[in-house]
Amino acid sequence: MNNNNNSVPPGGGGMRPPPPPPGGGGMGSSAITPLQRNVVLYGYLILFLFGFFGHAGSLTIFHRETLRKVSTSTLFIYMAISDLIYLLTCFYIFIFIGLNVSTANRNMMNQLCRAYTFLQYFCMCCTAWLLLTITIDRWLRVRFAFRVKELCTRKRVTIGTCVIVIVSAALNSHLASPFIEVVAGAAVCSSSRTSNPSYEYFYSTIWPILITILQIVLPTILLLAFSISLFVELRRQQQQKSQMKRGRRIFIDRQILLIMISSIFLFFITQIPLSLFYILMTYILRSKLTLEQLVQFNNFAVLVASINYAASFYIHCLSSRLFRQEFYHVINILRTSRVGVVTHILGTGITQTQTVHLRETKLNKK
């Protein structure tokens, strides 16, 4: 095995790269092509720039008075935090693959590899099931409209989020164990050659299928089921005109529904290709393609899946008029605050910041 840093990038988001071939060949000897390195370097750089700005905007908007009292907004805040942690873990790939940083310190790389692998799988599971929880929250609001204050509370969704976090952490806890280490001379995470044979079999054969089902396939099926039921119920209520309401409350509910639909759509188009590739790789492609080709396909599939954790803010802006309005309010507050500071320094006595806050309060009461 060579000791250069032309290593394959680690997998993520529900799948691993193909396991090393029998005989100890390992993936550390697989070269990263210039195309692959450029895709990692510029692809993740773009995701970081747009993703961190987008999540800062999402957290600000969902914390605003108009939305923060709605239980669904609380779930969107938790999901944005999970996505933000996922993006932070992607620095592992960006630094050691895109920037070609040396991986000579084996002990440090083992620790980073375990932290990266655990956190990425953990965040993938949390985000998928939080999105499903958001869908269930909207379904309960439509299906049991007269029990919304009882069923859809911020306390309940916080408890549900804690359950998701605990289960996700327990499910992926083995990835933080000494059984996982970095392949010598590479940045790829894999099971240790000295690990228990039973764990090696579990990790290479059972785990990839299990985690793909739990974090992509099963949430997708449930999302489709609840979404279809939600739209059928909405259609029925509109036809009967028994649940028709007026005012800002129904406007907010409909806009949050649009935000939820856009989030589900983003999840589908970014995660389904990854799960399909892994299933095809396990049963068909592994015997037909070379190891280098499989790793290249893996890199592109993981990058596409990572878009789900960086683009939600922009999808919400496109789909929801309420989200855009709140975003414009935030921009106006920031801009006027700067003007207010300048005018205060100049001694003009103009209180434009207070004027904007009063105007915003009036808009929220309408």
Residue frames as qw, qx, qy, qz and C-alpha x, y, z in Angstrom:
[[0.000, 0.890, 0.456, 0.000, 0.00, 0.00, 0.00],
 [0.405, 0.460, -0.043, 0.789, 1.44, 3.38, -0.91],
 [0.357, -0.526, -0.483, 0.603, 1.75, 6.14, 1.66],
 [0.061, 0.156, 0.196, 0.966, 0.72, 9.10, -0.44],
 [0.256, 0.313, 0.532, -0.744, -2.47, 10.97, 0.18],
 [0.408, 0.116, -0.520, -0.741, -4.13, 10.03, -3.08],
 [0.112, 0.131, 0.943, -0.284, -6.75, 8.18, -1.14],
 [0.199, -0.474, -0.692, -0.507, -10.39, 7.63, -1.77],
 [0.277, -0.360, 0.236, -0.859, -12.82, 9.78, 0.18],
 [0.128, 0.106, 0.908, -0.385, -14.81, 8.16, 2.94],
 [0.182, -0.466, -0.733, -0.461, -18.42, 7.32, 2.32],
 [0.068, 0.118, 0.481, -0.866, -21.22, 8.99, 4.15],
 [0.509, 0.125, -0.031, -0.851, -24.91, 9.51, 4.31],
 [0.854, 0.056, 0.250, -0.453, -26.00, 5.93, 4.66],
 [0.958, 0.275, -0.043, 0.071, -23.37, 3.92, 2.82],
 [0.508, -0.649, 0.442, 0.353, -19.72, 3.05, 2.87],
 [0.391, 0.618, -0.577, -0.363, -17.29, 2.61, 0.01],
 [0.923, 0.093, -0.351, -0.126, -16.83, -0.98, -1.17],
 [0.732, -0.617, 0.285, 0.050, -14.93, -3.00, 1.44],
 [0.009, 0.683, -0.689, -0.244, -11.27, -3.79, 0.75],
 [0.834, 0.233, -0.428, -0.260, -10.83, -6.91, -1.37],
 [0.922, -0.373, 0.095, 0.040, -9.74, -10.13, 0.34],
 [0.827, 0.205, -0.051, 0.522, -6.02, -10.36, 0.86],
 [0.441, -0.655, -0.141, 0.597, -5.52, -6.94, 2.41],
 [0.444, 0.441, 0.329, 0.708, -5.41, -4.83, -0.75],
 [0.182, -0.606, -0.375, 0.678, -7.31, -2.06, 0.95],
 [0.322, 0.854, 0.377, 0.158, -8.63, 1.12, -0.50],
 [0.319, -0.818, 0.135, 0.458, -5.66, 3.21, 0.49],
 [0.461, -0.183, 0.598, 0.630, -4.00, 2.28, -2.79],
 [0.351, 0.685, 0.594, 0.232, -6.85, 3.61, -4.91],
 [0.302, -0.036, 0.080, 0.949, -5.87, 6.91, -6.50],
 [0.188, 0.763, 0.427, -0.447, -8.03, 10.00, -6.43],
 [0.498, 0.460, 0.423, 0.602, -8.32, 11.44, -9.93],
 [0.138, -0.016, -0.037, 0.990, -8.01, 15.21, -10.50],
 [0.363, -0.393, -0.475, -0.699, -11.72, 15.24, -11.38],
 [0.616, -0.511, -0.596, 0.063, -12.64, 13.63, -8.07],
 [0.457, -0.284, -0.327, 0.777, -10.43, 15.98, -6.08],
 [0.022, -0.128, -0.162, -0.978, -11.87, 19.03, -7.84],
 [0.478, -0.480, -0.571, -0.463, -15.42, 17.80, -7.26],
 [0.604, -0.498, -0.519, 0.342, -14.70, 17.40, -3.53],
 [0.366, -0.154, -0.143, 0.907, -12.83, 20.71, -3.27],
 [0.128, -0.096, -0.202, -0.966, -15.22, 22.98, -5.15],
 [0.475, -0.416, -0.671, -0.389, -18.40, 21.01, -4.52],
 [0.538, -0.535, -0.562, 0.329, -18.09, 21.09, -0.73],
 [0.253, -0.121, -0.107, 0.954, -16.77, 24.66, -0.77],
 [0.272, -0.282, -0.386, -0.835, -20.00, 25.75, -2.47],
 [0.580, -0.486, -0.643, -0.118, -22.05, 23.69, 0.00],
 [0.472, -0.348, -0.443, 0.678, -20.28, 25.34, 2.94],
 [0.068, 0.020, 0.054, 0.996, -20.76, 28.88, 1.63],
 [0.440, -0.299, -0.414, -0.739, -24.46, 28.45, 0.85],
 [0.624, -0.352, -0.698, 0.006, -25.21, 26.00, 3.66],
 [0.397, -0.281, -0.505, 0.713, -23.90, 27.96, 6.65],
 [0.120, -0.018, -0.043, -0.992, -25.52, 31.18, 5.45],
 [0.514, -0.266, -0.573, -0.580, -28.80, 29.36, 4.78],
 [0.578, -0.378, -0.697, 0.193, -28.93, 27.68, 8.18],
 [0.204, -0.178, -0.347, 0.898, -28.18, 30.97, 9.93],
 [0.308, -0.092, -0.241, -0.916, -31.12, 32.48, 8.04],
 [0.586, -0.297, -0.690, -0.305, -33.41, 29.52, 8.80],
 [0.465, -0.319, -0.654, 0.504, -32.65, 29.58, 12.52],
 [0.025, -0.104, -0.162, 0.981, -33.28, 33.32, 12.62],
 [0.418, -0.140, -0.407, -0.800, -36.58, 33.10, 10.74],
 [0.620, -0.322, -0.700, -0.147, -38.02, 30.15, 12.65],
 [0.389, -0.276, -0.574, 0.666, -37.14, 31.91, 15.92],
 [0.097, -0.187, -0.074, -0.975, -39.15, 34.97, 14.97],
 [0.355, 0.095, 0.576, -0.731, -42.41, 35.67, 16.81],
 [0.659, 0.237, -0.226, -0.677, -44.58, 34.80, 13.82],
 [0.769, 0.199, -0.578, -0.187, -43.36, 31.20, 13.64],
 [0.185, 0.361, -0.815, 0.413, -41.68, 30.24, 16.90],
 [0.529, -0.114, 0.518, -0.663, -44.96, 29.47, 18.70],
 [0.869, 0.224, -0.188, -0.400, -45.86, 26.78, 16.14],
 [0.804, -0.352, 0.479, 0.028, -44.67, 23.28, 17.05],
 [0.847, 0.447, 0.180, 0.225, -43.66, 22.58, 13.44],
 [0.256, 0.890, -0.252, 0.282, -41.26, 25.54, 13.52],
 [0.548, -0.662, 0.498, -0.116, -39.60, 24.07, 16.60],
 [0.897, 0.043, 0.418, 0.141, -38.99, 20.86, 14.65],
 [0.616, 0.738, 0.014, 0.275, -37.56, 22.85, 11.73],
 [0.139, -0.884, 0.403, -0.194, -35.13, 24.49, 14.17],
 [0.742, -0.388, 0.546, 0.007, -33.98, 21.09, 15.44],
 [0.854, 0.371, 0.307, 0.196, -33.60, 19.82, 11.87],
 [0.353, 0.891, -0.166, 0.230, -31.54, 22.89, 10.91],
 [0.407, -0.743, 0.522, -0.098, -29.21, 22.20, 13.85],
 [0.856, -0.054, 0.506, 0.093, -28.80, 18.58, 12.70],
 [0.702, 0.660, 0.143, 0.228, -28.06, 19.72, 9.14],
 [0.032, 0.936, -0.310, 0.166, -25.54, 22.24, 10.45],
 [0.623, -0.525, 0.579, 0.016, -23.65, 19.53, 12.36],
 [0.863, 0.288, 0.385, 0.158, -23.67, 17.37, 9.22],
 [0.474, 0.851, -0.068, 0.217, -22.05, 20.18, 7.22],
 [0.282, -0.831, 0.470, -0.098, -19.38, 20.56, 9.90],
 [0.809, -0.213, 0.540, 0.097, -18.49, 16.87, 9.59],
 [0.767, 0.602, 0.176, 0.139, -17.97, 17.34, 5.84],
 [0.016, 0.918, -0.396, -0.010, -14.80, 19.31, 6.63],
 [0.709, -0.332, 0.609, 0.126, -13.18, 15.90, 7.13],
 [0.742, 0.424, 0.452, 0.257, -13.62, 15.12, 3.44],
 [0.294, 0.949, 0.030, 0.108, -12.86, 18.68, 2.37],
 [0.270, -0.853, 0.442, 0.055, -9.56, 18.88, 4.27],
 [0.580, -0.370, 0.707, 0.164, -8.11, 15.43, 3.72],
 [0.638, 0.366, 0.621, 0.272, -9.37, 14.87, 0.17],
 [0.341, 0.898, 0.243, 0.133, -10.09, 18.26, -1.38],
 [0.064, -0.952, 0.296, -0.036, -7.11, 20.08, 0.17],
 [0.848, 0.302, -0.385, 0.202, -4.89, 16.97, 0.14],
 [0.310, -0.768, 0.438, -0.350, -3.71, 17.49, 3.73],
 [0.361, 0.344, -0.855, 0.142, -1.27, 14.88, 5.02],
 [0.831, -0.380, -0.094, -0.395, -2.68, 11.97, 7.02],
 [0.510, 0.400, -0.699, 0.300, 0.63, 10.79, 8.50],
 [0.216, -0.275, 0.665, -0.660, -0.52, 10.97, 12.15],
 [0.401, -0.153, -0.864, -0.265, -2.34, 7.64, 12.39],
 [0.180, -0.364, -0.768, 0.495, -3.66, 8.06, 15.94],
 [0.174, 0.355, 0.141, -0.908, -5.16, 11.48, 15.19],
 [0.387, 0.112, -0.585, -0.704, -6.70, 10.19, 11.96],
 [0.291, -0.236, -0.927, 0.020, -8.27, 7.25, 13.78],
 [0.026, -0.443, -0.584, 0.679, -9.96, 9.61, 16.25],
 [0.260, 0.354, -0.150, -0.885, -11.12, 11.97, 13.50],
 [0.313, 0.014, -0.821, -0.477, -12.35, 9.05, 11.42],
 [0.184, -0.367, -0.885, 0.219, -14.52, 7.70, 14.24],
 [0.073, 0.489, 0.358, -0.792, -15.92, 11.13, 15.10],
 [0.267, 0.279, -0.420, -0.822, -16.66, 11.88, 11.44],
 [0.291, -0.100, -0.895, -0.324, -18.30, 8.53, 10.75],
 [0.126, -0.431, -0.805, 0.386, -20.45, 8.56, 13.89],
 [0.105, 0.491, 0.229, -0.834, -21.60, 12.18, 13.58],
 [0.262, 0.204, -0.524, -0.785, -22.42, 11.91, 9.89],
 [0.305, -0.237, -0.900, -0.204, -24.54, 8.79, 10.27],
 [0.124, -0.449, -0.672, 0.576, -26.09, 10.22, 13.43],
 [0.163, 0.411, 0.020, -0.897, -27.10, 13.46, 11.70],
 [0.287, 0.032, -0.722, -0.629, -28.44, 11.62, 8.67],
 [0.261, -0.369, -0.891, 0.055, -30.73, 9.55, 10.89],
 [0.057, -0.489, -0.477, 0.728, -31.84, 12.56, 12.95],
 [0.189, 0.293, -0.244, -0.905, -32.65, 14.68, 9.89],
 [0.295, -0.100, -0.820, -0.480, -34.62, 11.92, 8.16],
 [0.293, -0.460, -0.825, 0.148, -36.77, 11.13, 11.20],
 [0.035, -0.444, -0.294, 0.846, -37.20, 14.80, 12.14],
 [0.247, 0.114, -0.456, -0.847, -38.58, 15.41, 8.66],
 [0.364, -0.298, -0.852, -0.229, -40.99, 12.53, 9.21],
 [0.214, -0.467, -0.645, 0.566, -41.96, 14.02, 12.58],
 [0.103, 0.281, -0.056, -0.952, -42.68, 17.34, 10.87],
 [0.355, -0.078, -0.684, -0.633, -44.97, 15.55, 8.44],
 [0.356, -0.396, -0.837, 0.127, -46.75, 13.75, 11.28],
 [0.096, -0.386, -0.391, 0.830, -47.17, 17.06, 13.11],
 [0.276, 0.165, -0.280, -0.905, -48.90, 18.60, 10.07],
 [0.395, -0.179, -0.833, -0.343, -50.97, 15.43, 9.58],
 [0.251, -0.413, -0.757, 0.439, -52.21, 15.62, 13.19],
 [0.057, 0.323, 0.149, -0.933, -53.13, 19.28, 12.73],
 [0.405, 0.074, -0.483, -0.773, -55.31, 18.43, 9.75],
 [0.469, -0.172, -0.852, -0.156, -56.69, 15.09, 10.92],
 [0.427, -0.580, -0.628, 0.296, -57.47, 16.20, 14.50],
 [0.164, 0.568, 0.079, 0.803, -58.05, 19.91, 14.07],
 [0.494, -0.733, -0.130, -0.450, -59.97, 20.26, 17.33],
 [0.842, -0.509, -0.021, 0.177, -57.15, 18.71, 19.39],
 [0.584, 0.637, -0.185, 0.468, -54.25, 20.72, 17.99],
 [0.177, -0.782, 0.348, -0.485, -53.50, 22.50, 21.27],
 [0.827, -0.415, 0.336, -0.177, -53.32, 19.13, 23.01],
 [0.948, 0.133, 0.212, 0.196, -51.44, 17.05, 20.44],
 [0.635, 0.525, 0.032, 0.567, -49.15, 19.57, 18.72],
 [0.360, -0.932, 0.028, 0.036, -47.24, 21.37, 21.45],
 [0.318, 0.779, -0.501, 0.203, -43.62, 22.47, 21.62],
 [0.497, -0.501, 0.655, -0.269, -43.12, 20.26, 24.67],
 [0.906, 0.133, 0.378, -0.133, -44.31, 17.15, 22.84],
 [0.740, 0.649, -0.133, 0.116, -42.15, 17.74, 19.77],
 [0.000, -0.771, 0.584, -0.252, -39.14, 18.42, 22.00],
 [0.703, -0.286, 0.617, -0.207, -39.69, 15.09, 23.76],
 [0.893, 0.399, 0.205, -0.037, -40.05, 13.39, 20.38],
 [0.450, 0.801, -0.362, 0.159, -36.80, 14.98, 19.21],
 [0.333, -0.631, 0.661, -0.233, -35.00, 13.74, 22.32],
 [0.866, 0.011, 0.483, -0.127, -36.20, 10.21, 21.56],
 [0.766, 0.639, -0.032, 0.068, -34.92, 10.50, 17.97],
 [0.139, 0.819, -0.515, 0.212, -31.55, 11.76, 19.19],
 [0.564, -0.451, 0.658, -0.214, -31.15, 8.97, 21.76],
 [0.896, 0.209, 0.385, -0.067, -32.17, 6.20, 19.35],
 [0.630, 0.752, -0.164, 0.104, -29.97, 7.56, 16.55],
 [0.071, -0.768, 0.601, -0.210, -26.99, 7.81, 18.90],
 [0.709, -0.258, 0.634, -0.170, -27.51, 4.27, 20.17],
 [0.875, 0.435, 0.205, -0.060, -27.96, 2.88, 16.66],
 [0.607, 0.721, -0.214, 0.256, -24.71, 4.41, 15.41],
 [0.500, -0.803, 0.318, -0.058, -22.68, 4.11, 18.63],
 [0.905, -0.105, 0.310, 0.273, -20.58, 1.23, 17.30],
 [0.599, 0.690, 0.061, 0.401, -19.10, 3.62, 14.70],
 [0.098, -0.890, 0.298, -0.330, -17.34, 5.51, 17.51],
 [0.881, -0.412, 0.229, 0.033, -15.71, 2.34, 18.85],
 [0.260, -0.648, 0.629, 0.341, -12.06, 1.27, 18.34],
 [0.698, 0.225, 0.665, 0.141, -13.36, -1.21, 15.75],
 [0.491, 0.829, 0.227, 0.143, -13.40, 1.68, 13.25],
 [0.462, -0.601, 0.241, 0.607, -10.15, 3.21, 12.06],
 [0.411, 0.797, -0.214, -0.388, -8.66, 5.00, 9.10],
 [0.942, 0.257, 0.095, 0.194, -7.09, 2.87, 6.38],
 [0.593, -0.497, 0.233, 0.589, -3.30, 3.23, 6.44],
 [0.307, -0.124, 0.453, 0.828, -2.10, 5.92, 4.06],
 [0.068, -0.458, -0.629, -0.624, -5.64, 7.02, 3.27],
 [0.228, -0.109, 0.309, -0.917, -8.51, 9.07, 4.63],
 [0.634, -0.182, -0.536, -0.527, -11.11, 6.34, 4.26],
 [0.482, -0.334, 0.593, -0.552, -12.87, 4.93, 7.33],
 [0.740, 0.064, -0.610, -0.275, -13.28, 1.18, 7.60],
 [0.859, -0.489, 0.035, -0.147, -13.39, -1.60, 10.16],
 [0.193, -0.733, 0.653, -0.003, -10.10, -2.53, 11.79],
 [0.670, 0.293, -0.667, -0.139, -8.37, -5.67, 10.57],
 [0.205, 0.142, -0.854, 0.456, -7.95, -6.67, 14.19],
 [0.545, -0.142, 0.204, -0.801, -11.66, -6.28, 14.97],
 [0.561, 0.014, 0.780, -0.276, -13.87, -9.17, 15.90],
 [0.067, 0.027, 0.832, 0.551, -14.78, -11.35, 12.85],
 [0.065, 0.620, 0.777, -0.087, -18.44, -11.12, 13.81],
 [0.028, 0.789, 0.154, -0.594, -18.26, -7.34, 13.80],
 [0.100, -0.359, 0.597, 0.710, -16.40, -7.37, 10.48],
 [0.082, 0.317, 0.884, 0.333, -19.23, -9.42, 8.96],
 [0.015, 0.761, 0.570, -0.309, -21.85, -7.14, 10.49],
 [0.077, -0.699, 0.091, 0.705, -20.08, -3.98, 9.30],
 [0.033, -0.311, 0.662, 0.682, -19.44, -5.12, 5.73],
 [0.090, -0.212, -0.900, -0.370, -22.61, -7.14, 5.05],
 [0.169, -0.638, -0.744, 0.101, -25.48, -6.28, 7.41],
 [0.196, -0.585, -0.253, 0.746, -24.82, -2.70, 8.50],
 [0.026, -0.137, 0.390, 0.910, -24.87, -1.01, 5.05],
 [0.246, -0.378, -0.750, -0.484, -28.27, -2.49, 4.19],
 [0.333, -0.588, -0.665, 0.318, -29.65, -1.92, 7.71],
 [0.174, -0.504, -0.159, 0.831, -28.71, 1.76, 7.92],
 [0.051, -0.014, -0.521, -0.852, -29.84, 2.46, 4.35],
 [0.285, -0.498, -0.777, -0.261, -33.27, 1.05, 5.18],
 [0.356, -0.628, -0.544, 0.428, -33.54, 2.90, 8.50],
 [0.182, -0.573, -0.056, 0.797, -32.38, 6.32, 7.36],
 [0.132, 0.245, -0.465, -0.841, -33.55, 6.47, 3.73],
 [0.249, -0.165, -0.849, -0.436, -35.92, 3.73, 2.60],
 [0.229, -0.514, -0.794, 0.230, -38.23, 3.48, 5.63],
 [0.022, -0.529, -0.249, 0.811, -38.51, 7.26, 6.21],
 [0.144, 0.151, -0.514, -0.832, -39.24, 7.70, 2.50],
 [0.250, -0.323, -0.873, -0.266, -42.06, 5.16, 2.57],
 [0.203, -0.591, -0.646, 0.439, -43.58, 6.71, 5.70],
 [0.019, -0.395, 0.042, 0.917, -43.21, 10.23, 4.30],
 [0.211, -0.055, -0.671, -0.709, -45.11, 9.20, 1.19],
 [0.272, -0.443, -0.854, -0.013, -47.83, 7.48, 3.23],
 [0.166, -0.604, -0.470, 0.622, -48.43, 10.43, 5.59],
 [0.010, 0.293, -0.249, -0.923, -48.18, 12.97, 2.76],
 [0.220, -0.207, -0.768, -0.564, -50.78, 11.16, 0.67],
 [0.279, -0.560, -0.757, 0.185, -53.06, 10.81, 3.69],
 [0.154, -0.482, -0.221, 0.834, -52.55, 14.50, 4.47],
 [0.124, 0.149, -0.406, -0.893, -53.54, 15.66, 1.00],
 [0.268, -0.353, -0.840, -0.314, -56.52, 13.31, 0.86],
 [0.252, -0.593, -0.630, 0.434, -57.78, 14.72, 4.16],
 [0.061, -0.402, 0.016, 0.914, -57.22, 18.29, 3.01],
 [0.171, -0.067, -0.654, -0.734, -59.12, 17.58, -0.20],
 [0.279, -0.483, -0.829, -0.044, -62.00, 16.05, 1.74],
 [0.198, -0.578, -0.441, 0.658, -62.22, 19.02, 4.09],
 [0.017, 0.256, -0.258, -0.931, -62.20, 21.49, 1.22],
 [0.233, -0.237, -0.768, -0.548, -65.02, 19.65, -0.51],
 [0.338, -0.583, -0.728, 0.123, -67.12, 19.55, 2.65],
 [0.050, 0.612, -0.023, 0.789, -66.18, 23.13, 3.54],
 [0.676, -0.647, -0.344, -0.079, -66.54, 22.15, 7.16],
 [0.711, -0.441, -0.087, 0.541, -63.04, 23.09, 8.23],
 [0.408, 0.609, 0.144, 0.664, -62.62, 26.29, 6.24],
 [0.425, -0.697, -0.266, 0.513, -61.10, 29.09, 8.27],
 [0.329, 0.853, 0.088, 0.394, -60.14, 32.68, 7.61],
 [0.358, -0.919, 0.166, -0.012, -57.46, 35.03, 8.86],
 [0.179, 0.767, -0.613, 0.058, -53.71, 34.88, 9.43],
 [0.625, -0.339, 0.681, -0.177, -53.80, 31.57, 11.31],
 [0.866, 0.324, 0.380, -0.031, -54.83, 29.57, 8.25],
 [0.480, 0.839, -0.252, 0.039, -52.34, 31.51, 6.13],
 [0.192, -0.687, 0.690, -0.124, -49.48, 30.50, 8.45],
 [0.768, -0.072, 0.622, -0.135, -50.64, 26.86, 8.47],
 [0.803, 0.573, 0.165, -0.016, -50.72, 26.72, 4.68],
 [0.297, 0.855, -0.415, 0.091, -47.31, 28.35, 4.34],
 [0.415, -0.522, 0.733, -0.129, -45.72, 25.92, 6.81],
 [0.855, 0.208, 0.464, -0.104, -47.32, 23.10, 4.84],
 [0.641, 0.757, -0.122, 0.037, -45.58, 24.41, 1.71],
 [0.048, -0.766, 0.626, -0.138, -42.27, 24.53, 3.59],
 [0.692, -0.221, 0.671, -0.149, -42.79, 20.92, 4.67],
 [0.845, 0.469, 0.248, -0.058, -43.59, 19.79, 1.11],
 [0.427, 0.831, -0.347, 0.080, -40.46, 21.49, -0.24],
 [0.319, -0.616, 0.703, -0.156, -38.34, 19.79, 2.44],
 [0.815, 0.051, 0.566, -0.111, -39.76, 16.38, 1.52],
 [0.728, 0.685, 0.020, -0.012, -39.12, 17.05, -2.17],
 [0.145, 0.819, -0.544, 0.114, -35.50, 18.00, -1.44],
 [0.573, -0.383, 0.707, -0.159, -35.07, 14.85, 0.66],
 [0.870, 0.313, 0.366, -0.106, -36.43, 12.64, -2.13],
 [0.657, 0.743, -0.114, 0.061, -34.31, 13.98, -4.98],
 [0.088, 0.778, -0.588, 0.204, -31.06, 13.93, -2.98],
 [0.494, -0.391, 0.731, -0.260, -31.36, 10.73, -0.93],
 [0.900, 0.248, 0.266, -0.241, -33.05, 8.31, -3.32],
 [0.651, 0.653, -0.386, 0.023, -30.09, 8.28, -5.78],
 [0.069, -0.597, 0.744, -0.293, -27.76, 7.37, -2.91],
 [0.686, -0.116, 0.631, -0.344, -29.90, 4.46, -1.74],
 [0.867, 0.457, 0.052, -0.191, -30.41, 3.18, -5.29],
 [0.425, 0.705, -0.559, 0.097, -26.69, 3.32, -5.98],
 [0.287, -0.471, 0.777, -0.304, -25.87, 1.41, -2.82],
 [0.820, 0.098, 0.472, -0.309, -28.41, -1.33, -3.54],
 [0.786, 0.599, -0.132, -0.075, -27.15, -1.67, -7.11],
 [0.175, 0.714, -0.654, 0.175, -23.56, -1.66, -5.92],
 [0.529, -0.345, 0.708, -0.317, -24.20, -4.42, -3.39],
 [0.778, 0.177, 0.576, -0.176, -25.99, -6.79, -5.76],
 [0.744, 0.624, 0.224, 0.086, -24.90, -5.84, -9.28],
 [0.312, 0.917, -0.217, 0.121, -22.20, -3.19, -9.74],
 [0.506, -0.700, 0.503, 0.031, -19.58, -4.63, -7.40],
 [0.763, -0.043, 0.601, 0.234, -18.89, -7.51, -9.79],
 [0.603, 0.664, 0.362, 0.252, -19.05, -5.40, -12.95],
 [0.171, 0.941, -0.115, 0.268, -17.07, -2.25, -12.10],
 [0.612, 0.240, -0.475, 0.586, -13.55, -1.70, -10.83],
 [0.461, -0.551, -0.487, 0.496, -12.92, -0.51, -7.30],
 [0.207, -0.176, 0.049, 0.961, -11.88, 2.94, -8.55],
 [0.204, -0.315, -0.537, -0.756, -15.11, 3.29, -10.57],
 [0.470, -0.588, -0.659, -0.010, -17.24, 2.30, -7.59],
 [0.408, -0.459, -0.309, 0.726, -15.48, 4.86, -5.39],
 [0.062, 0.032, 0.264, 0.962, -16.00, 7.58, -8.00],
 [0.358, -0.479, -0.609, -0.521, -19.72, 6.84, -8.18],
 [0.514, -0.552, -0.570, 0.327, -19.81, 6.83, -4.37],
 [0.300, -0.226, -0.116, 0.919, -18.20, 10.28, -4.20],
 [0.152, -0.196, -0.378, -0.892, -20.75, 11.81, -6.56],
 [0.480, -0.505, -0.670, -0.255, -23.70, 10.11, -4.82],
 [0.483, -0.491, -0.479, 0.544, -22.58, 11.33, -1.38],
 [0.154, -0.094, 0.045, 0.983, -22.07, 14.87, -2.69],
 [0.309, -0.354, -0.524, -0.710, -25.59, 14.88, -4.15],
 [0.544, -0.540, -0.639, 0.060, -26.97, 13.58, -0.85],
 [0.411, -0.305, -0.323, 0.796, -25.13, 16.36, 1.01],
 [0.039, -0.311, -0.284, -0.906, -27.12, 18.99, -0.92],
 [0.474, -0.604, -0.598, -0.229, -30.08, 18.08, 1.29],
 [0.583, -0.575, -0.356, 0.450, -28.20, 19.50, 4.28],
 [0.338, -0.232, 0.071, 0.909, -27.26, 22.81, 2.67],
 [0.020, -0.195, -0.492, -0.848, -30.12, 23.89, 0.39],
 [0.121, -0.575, -0.799, 0.126, -33.21, 23.80, 2.62],
 [0.066, -0.582, -0.228, 0.778, -33.21, 27.57, 3.25],
 [0.102, 0.281, -0.454, -0.840, -33.32, 28.36, -0.47],
 [0.167, -0.281, -0.887, -0.326, -36.00, 25.77, -1.18],
 [0.124, -0.612, -0.661, 0.417, -38.12, 27.29, 1.61],
 [0.008, 0.493, -0.036, -0.869, -37.67, 30.77, 0.16],
 [0.150, 0.064, -0.684, -0.711, -38.84, 29.57, -3.25],
 [0.248, -0.337, -0.888, -0.188, -41.85, 27.67, -1.94],
 [0.285, -0.668, -0.627, 0.284, -43.24, 29.88, 0.85],
 [0.092, 0.756, 0.146, 0.632, -44.36, 33.51, 0.64],
 [0.589, -0.800, -0.062, -0.096, -44.41, 33.71, 4.45],
 [0.822, -0.271, 0.088, 0.493, -40.78, 32.53, 4.64],
 [0.464, 0.434, 0.177, 0.752, -39.75, 35.20, 2.12],
 [0.213, -0.851, -0.164, -0.450, -41.65, 37.89, 4.05],
 [0.724, -0.677, 0.004, 0.133, -39.92, 36.95, 7.30],
 [0.755, 0.004, 0.149, 0.638, -36.56, 36.95, 5.54],
 [0.232, 0.653, 0.180, 0.698, -37.19, 40.43, 4.16],
 [0.467, -0.850, -0.109, -0.217, -38.15, 41.62, 7.64],
 [0.805, -0.429, 0.062, 0.404, -34.85, 40.32, 9.03],
 [0.577, 0.289, 0.189, 0.740, -32.90, 42.09, 6.27],
 [0.041, -0.797, -0.194, -0.571, -34.76, 45.35, 6.91],
 [0.643, -0.762, -0.069, 0.020, -34.11, 45.12, 10.65],
 [0.777, -0.220, 0.126, 0.576, -30.40, 44.54, 10.12],
 [0.408, 0.470, 0.240, 0.745, -30.13, 47.32, 7.56],
 [0.219, -0.837, -0.179, -0.469, -32.10, 49.83, 9.62],
 [0.745, -0.620, -0.083, 0.232, -30.18, 48.89, 12.76],
 [0.659, 0.009, 0.119, 0.743, -26.96, 49.93, 11.04],
 [0.103, 0.637, 0.236, 0.726, -28.57, 53.18, 9.92],
 [0.522, -0.802, -0.227, -0.181, -29.82, 53.76, 13.47],
 [0.758, -0.402, -0.037, 0.513, -26.31, 53.32, 14.88],
 [0.461, 0.261, 0.189, 0.827, -24.90, 55.82, 12.38],
 [0.135, -0.731, -0.272, -0.611, -27.61, 58.42, 13.05],
 [0.659, -0.719, -0.205, 0.083, -27.14, 58.00, 16.80],
 [0.692, -0.187, 0.036, 0.696, -23.41, 58.66, 16.41],
 [0.248, 0.398, 0.256, 0.845, -24.15, 61.74, 14.31],
 [0.043, -0.272, -0.511, 0.814, -26.54, 62.97, 16.99],
 [0.238, -0.185, -0.467, -0.832, -29.60, 63.30, 14.77],
 [0.380, 0.012, 0.612, -0.693, -31.87, 61.61, 17.29],
 [0.682, 0.148, -0.385, -0.604, -33.63, 59.56, 14.61],
 [0.495, -0.192, 0.801, -0.275, -34.99, 56.28, 15.98],
 [0.599, 0.290, -0.493, -0.560, -35.50, 54.37, 12.77],
 [0.231, 0.100, -0.963, 0.094, -34.94, 51.01, 14.45],
 [0.239, 0.244, 0.706, -0.620, -37.91, 51.60, 16.75],
 [0.533, 0.380, -0.090, -0.751, -40.02, 52.62, 13.76],
 [0.486, 0.243, -0.776, -0.320, -39.26, 49.35, 11.97],
 [0.079, -0.050, -0.938, 0.335, -40.06, 47.33, 15.08],
 [0.386, 0.329, 0.438, -0.742, -43.41, 49.09, 15.43],
 [0.570, 0.377, -0.371, -0.629, -44.20, 48.50, 11.74],
 [0.349, 0.172, -0.918, -0.075, -43.25, 44.83, 12.08],
 [0.137, 0.145, 0.817, -0.542, -45.47, 44.43, 15.16],
 [0.522, 0.370, 0.138, -0.756, -48.43, 45.86, 13.27],
 [0.537, 0.332, -0.637, -0.443, -47.85, 43.47, 10.36],
 [0.189, 0.077, -0.963, 0.177, -47.73, 40.45, 12.70],
 [0.277, 0.241, 0.652, -0.663, -51.04, 41.44, 14.30],
 [0.520, 0.294, -0.242, -0.765, -52.84, 41.61, 10.97]]
